[in-house]
């Protein structure tokens, strides 16, 4: 069996693990993809999603055959961020300002609703007083 493409990430919580694409992990473990999904749901292996959307499965080396567990790995390559810190800070500042503006607007709407209700009561009272004058 040809070793699958994998990423050697070292230890996670003290366990030596490899990250394998879903199909390769299933093949290396000798199980179907559905069986692998069940293992993920049970928590015996962990699924991670990379920033570019690929689903990888973190498999402890002890669960893998030696041909896979000790084959040369594709080195894990750090992914460069696609947004600068300044852009992110600007986005966060804009979101905070929008949240503050929203809170201010909601408070103003609540105050206006109270004013409308008060004025409707006053109009109702004045109508009743007027009816009493013309009887």
N, C-alpha and C positions, 0 to 999 in steps of 0.2 A: 504494500500500500504506500502510495506517495504521501509524504507528510503534507498536511494542509497548510495553507497560509495562516500564520498566526502571529501574535504580538506578545512578546515576552515582557510582562510588566513587573515581574518580581513578586514580592510578597504583599498580600492584602490581608490585614488582620492576622499576621503571622503565618499565613498559608501561602506557599509558593504556587502561583496561578499563571495560566496562560489565557489570553483572550483570543477566541476563535470565532470566525463567522459561523452563523447558526448551522448551515449545511455541513461545514467541516467538523464542527463540534459533535453533531449527531453521528456523522460517519466515524469519527475517531472513537466515540464512546460505544459504537456498535448499536445504536438505537435509532428509531425513527424520529423525524422532526417533532411529531406530536408527543412522543415519549419525552423528548428533550424539553418541550414546552411544559409538560407536567412537572418535570424536575425543577424548572424555573419557578413554577407556581408554588411548589413545596418548599423551595428555598435551598435545595441541595446544590444548585448552581445559580449564578447570578447573571442576568442580562444587563448589558450597558449599551447605551446609544451614543455613538460618537458625534461630535459637532457637525459632521457632514451627513448624519442620518443613518449610518450603518449600524446594524444591530450585531453586537458581539456577545459571546457567552464567556464568562469567566469560569474556567474549569480548573480545579486543583490538579496539579501534576500527578498526584497519587491516583487519580481516577483514570488517567490516560495510559495507553500502551507505551512502552519505552520508545518505540519508533517515532511517536509523536512528541512525547514529553521531553525528549532530549535531542530532537532534531534542531539544527540551527534556526534561530528565530529571525523574523523581520524585526529590526529594532523599532521600538516605539518612537515615533517622531512627534515632537510637540507641535500642536496646531497653533499657528499664529492667529491672534485675535483679529476679527474682521472689523472691529470698531475701536477707535482710539479712546483713551481714557477721557480726553476732553469732550469728545462727542457723547460718550456715555454720561458724563457729568451734566452736559447740556440737556440731554434727554431726561435725566432724573430731575433736574431743576425745573424743566418745563412741566413734567408730570406733577411735581409738588405744587407749582404755581397753579396749575389747572385744578388740582384737588382743593387748594385754598379758595380759588375763585368759585368753585362749585359749592363749597361749604358756605361761603358768603352769600351766594345767590340763593341757596336753599333757605338761609336764615331770612333773607329779604322777602322771599316768596311766602314763608310762614307768617311774617309780620303783616304782609299785605292781605293774606287770607283772614287774619284776625281782624284787620281793619274792615274788610268787606263784610264779615259776619256782624261786626258791631254796627256798621252803617245800615245793614239790612234790618237789624232789630230796631234801630231808631226810626227807620222809615215805617216799619210796621206799627210802632207805637204812635207815630204822628198820624197815620191813617186812622187808627182807632180813635184818637182824640178828635180828628176832623169829623168822623161819623157822629160822635157825641154832640158836636156843635150844631149839626144840621138836623137833628131829630126833633 
